[in-house]
Amino acid sequence: MEQISTAELAENPGQALLDERSLASLTEVSRELDSSYRSMQEQVLRLRGELAISRSARLRELAEKERLLGRLASLLAVLPGGVMILDAEHTIRDANPAALDMLGEPLLGETWPQVAKRNPELYDSQPGQRRLSINGRPLDDDGEQVVLITDTTELHDLQEQLGRRQRLAALGEMAARLAHQIRTPLSSTTLYLAQLGRDDLPAQQRSKICDRLSGRLQHMEGLIESMLSFVRGGSPEMRPLLLRDVMSSLEAVVGPTLPAATTFAVTPIDDTLSLCGAADDLVGALANLVQNAVDVAGEAVRIDVWAGATSHNSLQICVRDNGPGIPTDVLPRLFDPFFTTRAQGTGLGLAVVARTVSHHGGEVRARNHSRGGAEFLIDLPLLDTATSCGDAAVSSTLFNSERGKP
């Protein structure tokens, strides 16, 4: 800058003032520029820091995603089920090792119909073949699907074994029930045979005992046939029955087997009361109730049986004893199979009663009578003269629903 002498400044004071102002202005501008520069440097440093932080976070996010992808790939590799990715054209784009093992190579690049064609067990498994279950789900809007394949061969075999065991258990239960049902008529048959062995038995009495013996054997044959029909999934053959005939058969079955101290009485039945049922099954169920009263109350028990029509277009059979009654904690489980409170009991007698009554479209209830003793009530659909057994079977559903049964 050109130097101005002191004399010149003295001669021209205005110029000197102008130069001082310019210098001050330049100094101020210089300060502002310096401040702006420092501010820009600070912003650059801050932006670099933020960028570094953002980049570091992005790198960590990418690393986490890669780690998750690696874990997912490892999980898919060790999954026992097959996993495949199909595109919109059903072409296999990815598959894990389990899928390759189940379906065989190649898989990648092949269409699903091609793979299914060489693996018929996917849709039509024959006995002894591997069984596979397939489930698919869309991945996105592009039409891709994820397909999961599960080998269910072992599960199917376990279900088959469980089914066989359940059938065997059912057969065992039926055998136990049949043995329990046969016990009473078999006892009376044994007594009849013992009487036939007497040399002094009159011919007329011998003939009468032979008829009774034949009836008991036929009764046991009917029980066996009914149980076999039940095991096969069928129902006992239903026929029109007069209730008085059922009661007469009951007296013939249980009368000879009851202890001498037992009092057994059947109230005369109205000749017009009819029902649809299997006579041997009903007699067996009622005999179980009578025998149960003797087993619980002792030989000196009194057992009364009567029946009659009710207001629900049904008939009711009542078996009452004067024994100790039924404990309140036992009542809810009284008809459960194999439930018993006696050391020598099988727990099947009352279960057979409940099953038989249910097959006849009725229900059985137990309660303690107000004057003491136990009382069993059996409600069955009444058969009128204008109704066949087939119609009665259909109407039994309504009969049960009116009484609150499903």
WOSUL-V836027 format. One record per run of one state. SS is the DSSP state (~ for helix, > for strand, _ for the rest). FROM is the first residue (numbers start at 1). TO is the last residue. If there is no record, write none. Layout:
BEGIN
ss: {SS:SS}
from: {FROM:FROM}
to: {TO:TO}
END
This chain:
BEGIN
ss: {_:~:_:~:_:>:_:>:_:~:_:>:~:_:~:_:>:_:>:_:~:_:~:_:>:~:_:>:_:>:_:~:_:>:_:>:_:~:_:~:_:>:_:>:_:~:_}
from: {1:6:12:13:79:82:87:91:96:97:104:111:112:118:120:123:132:139:145:152:153:197:203:232:239:243:258:263:267:274:278:279:298:302:310:314:322:328:332:349:360:363:369:374:382:389:403}
to: {5:11:12:78:81:86:90:95:96:103:110:111:117:119:122:131:138:144:151:152:196:202:231:238:242:257:262:266:273:277:278:297:301:309:313:321:327:331:348:359:362:368:373:381:388:402:406}
END
